[in-house]
Amino acid sequence: MKREKKLSERWDWDRSETAKGISMKKKANEEVQGENKRLTPEEFTLLAIEKLKEPKYAGIHTVFSGYNAAFRVYFPGLDPIKVVEELAAEGKIEKRRARRGAVIYLPGTKIRDGDVVNTLKKMGIV
């Protein structure tokens, strides 16, 4: 009997935590919706790169920085992956594939892959 009671208590706790998470997401969405000026997806992405970027890196990882999750809350129904691909195709941002997502950069700040000549010069070979 005691074991059944403990499981039911744990179930109630799990349910309340889940409900709490959902209510927090709704609250965040309501706060975003209540702002006077809404950003466009392009403005949102550029602002995210500027504000979320760490000083030692040129860009942000779309998943690990929280960009994808924040984008989905701010723009319900829009897919952040498609928006990033469109912005990269238009040349408004630069991106490269990375494990479990992508890294996005402001135009002109991406470190070029495969700059072999400079690498060889630094090594003193050429």
ZITAHU-V550552 format. One record per pair of residues at least 24 apart in sequence whose ideal C-beta (glycine too) atoms are under 10 Angstrom apart, sorted by the first residue. I is the first residue (numbers start at 0). J is the second residue. D is the distance in whole Angstrom. If there is no record, write none. Layout:
I,J,D ; I,J,D
This chain:
24,68,10 ; 24,71,10 ; 24,72,7 ; 25,72,10 ; 27,69,9 ; 27,72,6 ; 27,73,9 ; 28,71,10 ; 28,72,5 ; 28,73,8 ; 28,75,7 ; 30,72,10 ; 31,69,9 ; 31,72,6 ; 31,73,5 ; 31,74,9 ; 31,75,10 ; 32,72,10 ; 32,73,9 ; 32,75,9 ; 34,73,10 ; 37,73,8 ; 37,74,9 ; 38,73,7 ; 38,74,9 ; 39,74,9 ; 39,82,10 ; 40,70,8 ; 40,73,9 ; 40,74,6 ; 40,77,7 ; 40,79,8 ; 40,81,10 ; 40,82,5 ; 40,83,9 ; 40,85,8 ; 40,86,8 ; 41,82,8 ; 41,85,9 ; 41,86,6 ; 41,89,9 ; 41,91,6 ; 41,92,8 ; 43,69,8 ; 43,70,7 ; 43,73,6 ; 43,74,7 ; 43,77,10 ; 43,79,9 ; 43,82,9 ; 44,70,8 ; 44,79,8 ; 44,82,7 ; 44,83,7 ; 44,86,6 ; 44,87,10 ; 44,91,8 ; 44,92,6 ; 44,103,7 ; 44,105,10 ; 45,86,9 ; 45,91,8 ; 45,92,7 ; 45,103,10 ; 45,105,7 ; 45,106,10 ; 47,73,10 ; 47,79,10 ; 47,103,8 ; 48,92,7 ; 48,93,10 ; 48,102,10 ; 48,103,6 ; 48,104,7 ; 48,105,6 ; 48,108,9 ; 49,105,7 ; 51,103,10 ; 52,103,10 ; 52,104,9 ; 52,105,8 ; 52,108,9 ; 56,102,8 ; 56,104,9 ; 56,108,10 ; 56,110,10 ; 57,93,9 ; 57,102,8 ; 57,104,5 ; 57,105,8 ; 57,107,10 ; 57,108,5 ; 57,109,6 ; 57,110,6 ; 58,92,9 ; 58,93,8 ; 58,94,8 ; 58,95,8 ; 58,97,9 ; 58,101,9 ; 58,102,5 ; 58,103,5 ; 58,104,4 ; 58,105,8 ; 58,108,7 ; 58,109,7 ; 58,110,9 ; 59,100,10 ; 59,101,10 ; 59,102,7 ; 59,103,6 ; 59,104,8 ; 60,97,6 ; 60,98,9 ; 60,99,8 ; 60,100,6 ; 60,101,7 ; 60,102,5 ; 60,103,8 ; 61,94,8 ; 61,97,8 ; 61,99,9 ; 61,100,5 ; 61,101,5 ; 61,102,7 ; 61,103,6 ; 62,97,9 ; 62,98,9 ; 62,99,5 ; 62,100,4 ; 62,101,8 ; 62,102,10 ; 63,97,9 ; 63,98,10 ; 63,99,8 ; 63,100,7 ; 63,102,9 ; 64,100,9 ; 64,102,9 ; 64,103,9 ; 66,100,9 ; 66,101,10 ; 66,103,8 ; 67,100,7 ; 67,101,10 ; 79,103,10
